[in-house]
């Protein structure tokens, strides 16, 4: 059953910082995609983050798993939590605004509750949770736009790709609970990113060729941010906030991310979202708040 803790001032500050970091990552990814292909951008993200986290593991002198079962779990986790969603969402950002991407990404929390209810006995779908999930899906539907369900174009496919990425995150959370909960968070994250790199590297070489390192400075700034800050650093901060705030309160970070992404996309890339996107986020946000309150009562 989800745990809920009192949010201290420090927990709130770090939760907001995590939302700020992840919110800005959508802009950084989009900037990098102006110069490099999708798979190359994903490879940069998982590879450099992997190196950073293994360095931290080494500095902490933490034990590295050697059994094949754990490394198999890392591979699956890297696929579900990195390779699939990072690729789908980066590709989707080629065709829809960063702000809308972040709104659809917020469905991760809704999918997470639904997947947990299907797979774990202690995560039952109560009436309150069902209401929160229903509002979440309604918000996503509104953000996409009712009329878009009657047509088929590249923008619609991109939106569905973002949703599929959010669903992959939800299954990754369930997989981590079953297979990686016994590991230190840094080791689990480093192993996961290693699994993702093993998957992404050959695909990148086949589709994009050997990555070019002679890139514009702005591209390297974007890569450095989304790989080292918004991936490696954010994973470390995520587990800190999880320990302080609990899983239920951590869900609130999904309400912080879209406003940051929308603001940055508007100011730096002149993006303007339709009214339906804001309305959809409001409904989705209401659903997330209901889910958060439901977790507090469990």
N, C-alpha and C positions, 0 to 999 in steps of 0.2 A: 504494500500500500504506500502511496506517495507520502513523503514526509514533509512537514511544514514547520518552519521555524520563524521566530520573531526576527524581523529585519532591523538590524542595528544601523546606525548612521554609516558605518564603514561598509556594511554589506550593501546598502543602497548605493553608495558611491561607486563601489567596484562593479555592481550590476549595471549601473548607468555607463560606466567606462567600457564595459564589455559590449553594451549596445552601441556605443559610439564607434568602437573599433570595428565591429562587424558591419555597422551601417555604412561606414566609409569604404569598406572592402568592395562593395558593389561598384563604386566609382573607379577604384583602382583597377579592378578587373576589366572594366570597360575601356579604360585608357590603354591598358596593355593590348587589348584586342584590336586597337587601331593599327598596331604594328605587327603583331605576331598571331599565328593561327590558334584556333581553340585548343587543340591537343597540346601544342607547345606551351601555351599559357598554363594549362593544368599541370604539365610536367614540372614547370618551374615552381609551381605552388607546392606540390607534394615533395619534390626533391630537396629544395632548400630548407623547407620546414622539417623534413626528416633529419637532415644533417644537424640542424640546430638542436633538435630534441635529443638526439643521440649524444651530442656533446654535453648536454645537461645531465643525461643519465650517467655518462662517464664521470662528470665532475662530482656528482652525488655518490659515486661508487655503488650504484644500484645493480642488482643482479640482472643479467640478461637471460631470458628463457632459452632453453636449448631443445625442448621437446617438440616434436613435429606437430602435436595437437595444438599447442599454443600458436605456433607459426602458421598453421592452417587457419586458426581463428583470426590471426592478424590479416591474412590474405583476404578472407571474406569480409572482415571489418573494413579494410582499406577499399574494397570494392563498393560496399554499401554506403560508407560514410564519406568517401573521398572521390574515387574514380567515377562512379556513376553520377552523383549529384553535382560535383564540380564541373564535369563535362557537359551535362544537360543544361545547367544554369549558365555556364559561360556561352554555350551556343545560343541559348535563348536570348541572352543580352545583346546579341548581334541584331535582333529584330524588334525588341521591345525596350522601353526605357528602364533605367536602373531602379527608379522608384517603384514601378509596377513589379519588377522582379523581386524586390524586397518585400512587397506586400504579399505576393503569392508564396514567397519563401516562408512567410509567417504561418502558413498552413502546416508547417512541420509539427508544431505543438499540437494541433488538432489531430493530425494523423497519428502522432505519438500516443495520444490517449486512446484512440480507436484500436491501434495495433496492440497496445498493452492489454486492453480489455479482451481482445481475441486470444492472446497467447498466455496471459498470466491470471491465475485464479484470484490473486489478491488485488487486482486492478479492475474490479467490476465496473460496468458502465451503469452508474446510477442515473436517476432521472435528471439530476442537475448536470452531470457530465454529458448525458445525451443531448440536453438543451444546448450546452456549450458547443458540442461538436456540430450540432445542426446549424447553429448560428455561424459557426466558423465556415462551414461549407457554403452557406448562403452568402456570406461576405465574399468568399472567393468567386462565387458565381457572378455576383454583382460587379466585382472588380474586373472580371474578364469581359462582362457585358452580355446581356441576354441575347442580343442580335447576333453576336459572334458564334453562338451555338448553331445557328442556322446556315452559316457559311464556312468555307474551308480555305484558309490562306496561310501564308508563312508565319504571320503574326500569331494566328491562333495555335499553330503547331508549336511555336516558341513558348507560348503560355502553358500549353499542356506539358512541354518539356520541363518547365520550372516546377509544375505540380508533381510530375513524376520524380523529380529530384527531391522534393520535400517528402514524398512517400518513402523514398530510399533512405533518407535520414531517419525516419521513424522506425523502419526495420533495423537499421544499424543500432539504434538505441536499445532495442529488444535483444539483438545479438550480443551487444556488449554486456548487458546485464547477465546473460546466461554464460558467456564464455570468458569474459575478461575482468569481471568484478574483483577477482582475487589479486590482481596485479596493481602495482603502484601506477597512478595516473600517467606519469611521465613515460614510463616504460610502455604502457598500453598505447599511448598516443604515438610514440616513436615507432613501435611495431606496426601499428595500423598504417602509418604513412609509408613505412617500408613496403608493406603489402601493396599499397596503392601505387607506389613507384614501380614495383615489379610488373604491375598490370599496365600502367600508362606508358612506360618507356618503349616497349616494342610497338605499340599502336602508334605512338608519336613518330617513331622512325619510319614506319610504313606509310603514314599519311602525310607527314610534314617534312620528313628527312631529318638530318642532323640539325639540332637547334643552332641558330645563328646567335652569337654572343655580341656581335658588333651592332648594338641597338642604341637608339636615342636615349639620352639621359632620363627623360621623362618616363620612358618605358621601364628602365631599370628601377627608378624610384617606385613606380607602381608595383613591379614584381617584388621588390624588397618589402614593400608595405604588406601586400596581401599574402606573401609567403611567410615572412618572419614575424610580422606584427599580428596580422589578422588570422594566421593559422597557428604557427608554433606558439607565439605569445598568448594568443587568445585561448588556446587549449589549456595552458597553465592557469590563466585567470579564470576560465570556466570552472575548473575543479576547485579553485579557492572559493568562488562564489557559491558553488554547490555545497561545499562544506559549511559555509557560514549561513546560507539562506535556505537550503533545502531544495529539492527538485521542484516542488510546487511553486515557490517564489521565483525560482530561476526561469520559469515559463514567462515571467513578466518582461524578460529581455526582448522577447519577440515584439513587444509593443514599442520598444525604444528604437529598434533598427529601422523600420520604414521611414519615420519622420526625418532621420539623419540622411538616409539615402535619397529621399525626395528632395530635401533642401540642397544637398550637394549636387545632385543631378540638375536641378533648376539653375543654380548659381554658376556652375562650372561647365555645363554642357547644354544649357538653354533648353532643358526638357520641360514639357508642360503636360501633366497628366489630365485626363478627362475627369469630370466631376464624379462619374461612376466609380472611378478608382478610389477616391477619397471616401465615398459612401460605403464601398465594399470594405475598406479598411476599418471604418467605424463599426460596422456590423461584426466583422471578424474580431476586432478588438474587444467588443462586448462579449463575444463567445469565449475569448481567452480569459477575460476577467471572471466569468462564471466558472470556468474550469479551475482557475486559481483559487477561488473561494470554496469550490467543491473539495479541492485538495486540502484546504485548511480545516475542513470539517471531518475529514477521514482519519 
